Amino acid sequence: RWGRAAVSYDLALQFNPQFTEAWNNLGVLYKERENPEKALECYMAALGIDPVFPQTLNNVGVVLTVQGKLEEAREKIQRAVEVNPFYAEAYNNLGVLMRDEGDITEAIKYYEKCLSLDPE
């Protein structure tokens, strides 16, 4: 299934190399396959096309969080919620980041914001 999805995104990008969502989604596939370098490469291609695409900003932040680059991660994810203040998943990821930094009070604030936007 992963292979078929990757081929589909690659094909879409051959037809339209400016397809931000395809770059982003291909990055998600690489992240899920535990290839953060390739994921970041795809995400950066997406941001090169649309530097304020909130899903990609969030996704870059997630990879940077896992890599321990918390300040860079925070910048990207905060930018995602500036662009889309209703982006619940990004608030959740800010909560994870704050938890990882040991700021539980701030983490709870972001988790609560996430839940207020998306109770499911």
Secondary structure, DSSP 8 states (H G I E B T S, - for coil): -HHHHHHHHHHHHHH-TT-HHHHHHHHHHHHHTT-HHHHHHHHHHHHHH-TT-HHHHHHHHHHHHHTT-HHHHHHHHHHHHHH-TT-HHHHHHHHHHHHHHT-HHHHHHHHHHHHHH---
